[in-house]
Amino acid sequence: MTTTTTEGSNVTFHYTGTFPDSGEEFDSSRKEDRGPMTVNVGAGELIPGFDTALVGMSEGETKTFTVPANEAYGERDDNAIVELERNIFPDDFQFSLGEVVPLTGPGGSPFLATVIKIEDETITTDMNHPLAGKDLNFEIEILTINDTTAENSENENTDG
């Protein structure tokens, strides 16, 4: 066990995300139906700026930081506004502005798009992540740190 987070550590933490301009909360692990999150630092499970902020933290430490858009969900891409034929959706599909709809991309990979315009024959969607183009504030509290790198080396050196 280690008490400082390094790349490869499994870290359990609470977080709250807010928008820098308004202070409005957009996500939190402290909501009733949620709980702390556990990730492997540096494994690409988080947005890059968040992953980087975890390195060097200690158990029990709390940190507040801002992740710029380019280290979060990227900048908005105007080419990600796409008009789709309405007939690719089930006949009984009910659309509403601002609704997030599931789509399937090339190769079968799922992704979400936000409906921004509804017409008789087409639906215009924004395929940018809803947080694209936004700087994000986070407050994180490290609960536990497990150094998986050390555990893996120990397991490799034992005869079974």
N, C-alpha and C positions, 0 to 999 in steps of 0.2 A: 504494500500500500504506500502511496505517496500522498503528500498533502498539497502539492503544486501541480497544476494542470500542464501537461505537455502534449505534443502531437502523439496520438495513439492512446491517450487516456480515455477511459469510459467515465463520463461526467454526468451526474444527475443534478439538475438545477431547476429553479423556478424562474420565469421571465414574465415581463410585462412590456408590450410594445405600444408606443404612442407616436403620434405625428408631431414633429418639432414645432410646426406653426400654430397648431391649435391645442396640443396637449391631449387630444382625443385618443382614447385607447382603441387599438384595432385588434389586439389579441393578448391573451394572458393565460398562463398555466394555472393561475390561482382561481379560475372560475370554478363554480360548483361541480360541473361535469368533467372537469379536467384534473390533471395532477402534474407532478413534476415530469420533466422530460429527461431522457437519458440518451446520450449520443456518444459516438466515438470521435474525438476531436481530430480534425484533419481528414476525415474520411469522406467529405463532401456531402454530409447529411444536412448541413445548414447552409444558409447564404454565406458567402465568403467573409464578409465583414464581421458577422456574428462569430463564426468559427475562430477567426483571428483574435477576437476580444477575449475568448475563453482561455487562451494560452497564458500561463503565468499566474492564473488566479489560484487561490487557496480555498480549502474547505471553510465554509462559513462566511467567505468574503462576498460583499455586494458591490456591484459596479454599475454605473450608468454611463452609456456611450451612445454616439450617433453613428449609424451606418449610412454612408452616402449612397444614392441610388445606384451608382455603377458597381458597388460592392454588395448590393442587395438584390433586387429583381431586375436590374438594368434600366436603361433609359427607355422611354416609350418609342415604339417603332410605328410610324404612320403607315408603313406597308402591311402592318398586321390588322388593318381594318379591311375586312373581307365581306363581300356580298355573296350570299349563298342562295341557291334556288330553294324555295320553300318546300318543294316536293321531295327533298332529301330527308325530311322529317316525317314522322308518322302523321297520318291525316288528322288525328285528333289532338295533336300537340298544340298546347295553348302557349302563346308567346306573350311576354310582357316586357316593357322597356326596363333595362337594368338587370334583368334576370340572367343568371349564369347558366349556360346550357352545356351539357357534355357533348363533345365531338370526338371523332376518331381521325387521327392524322395519317399521313403516308406510313406504311409499315404497320398499321394497326395500333399505334400508340395513342392513348387517350389524353385529352387535354380539355380545358374549359375555355369558353368564350362568353363575353357579355353582349347581350342583345342591345344594340344602340338605335336601330331603326327597323320598323315593321311596315312592309308594303304588301300589296296583294300577292305578288309572285315571288318576292325576295325578302330575305332577312339580312340586315347588315349587322355584322358582329365585330367586336373588338377582341382580338386574340392576345393582346398584351396581358400580362399578369395584372390583376387589379392594383397591385402596389408598385408597378413599373413607373419609373420616373420620380419616385418619392424617396426622400431621405427619411430614415426611420430611427427613432430613439428607442433604446431598450434599457431596462433595468434587470439585471440578473443576480441571482443569489445561488452560489455553489453549495449544494447539500453534501454530495460525496464525490470522491475521485478514486478510481481504481486504475492503476497502471497496467494495462493489458500487455504492453510491450515486455515488462519484466515477467509477468505471468507466462507469456508465450515462450520466453527464453528458458524459464525454469522447466516447463513441460517438455521442451525439445531436448533438454539435457538429462532427462530421466529415462531409465530403461524400464520397459513395461512388461 
